[in-house]
Amino acid sequence: MSANALLDGAVVYYAAGGRWSPHLADALVAVTEAEAAGLETARLAAEAAGAVVEPEIAAVATDDAGRLVPSHVREKIRALGPTVRRDLGPQAAGEHLHVSL
């Protein structure tokens, strides 16, 4: 599940312990129906609490190295950061090297 942080708008991912992380690798992944239902419950709670902006459950896959890769183009862009400034966001830190476009 991804969202935007309330204070600075940064992309964040729902992680273990109910926390939000700026790293896609930390995101909880639902494999079973029960896990998906749990993420949906967490999404609704985050939305109601106003903890983040527009939480959305998004599909991911894993690459050959076992790293998470967003399945949808919108989420790939969100994972990389600004598309016009490669010196900002996760791509500036080299995190884009494992997100296939």
N, C-alpha and C positions, 0 to 999 in steps of 0.2 A: 504494500500500500504506500502510495506517495502522496505528498501534500506540500504546501508551502508554509514555512515558519511564519508565525503571526507577526513578529517584530521586524524581520528583515526581508521576508519573502523568499528566502533560500529554499531550495528543494530539500525535503527531508523524507526519510523512509521509516515506517513503523518497524520497530525492532523489539527484541526480547525485553521483557520486564515493563512493557508499555511505554517505553521511551521512544523518542524520535531521533534518528541519526542522519547526518548529512551524507552517509556512505551507503550506496546501494548494496554493498556486500553485507551490511548489517541487517538488511530487511528480512523480516519473517516471511517465509514462503509457505503457503497452504498447499498441501498435496492431497489431503482427503476432504470430503464434504464437511466433516466436523470442523476441520481447521479453517476452511473457507467461511463457515458460519461464524466462527470465532473472530475472524478478521472483519467480517461484516458488522458484528456487534461492536468491535473496537472502532470501526469507522463511524458508526452512528454515535458512539459515545464521544469521540473526538470532535465530531461536528457539533454536537449539543454543548460540549464544554467550551467550544471556541478556542481550543488549544492550537489548532492549525487551520489553514484555509483550504477548502476544497479537497479533503482527503478522498482518494480514489484508489480502488483496488485495480491493479494492472497486471497483465500477464507477463511472465518472465520465462526464460529458458536458461539452460546452463551451457557454457561453451565447453570445448574439449578439456580445459583445465579445471572445470567445475565452478567457474565464476558465473554470477548472475548476469544475464544480458536481457534488457527489455525487449519484448516482442513487438511492441507498437512503436512507430516512428516518433510519435509525440513523446513517449517515455524515453526513447533513446536521446532525443534532444535535451530533455530535462536532466538526464543523467550526465550529459556532457557539459552543460552550462551554456552560456551565451554563444550563439552561432556566429556572431560577428566579431567577437573578441576572444581569440584563443589564449590570451594571457590571463583570463579570468575563469573562475569556477573550477570544477573538477579536472577539466582538460589541462589547465595550467599546472596542476599537480601531477599530471601524467596518468590520471585514472582513466582517461579515454583510450588508452592503449589496448584494453581488453574488451571494449564495447564495439562490436562490429556494426558498421553502417551498411 
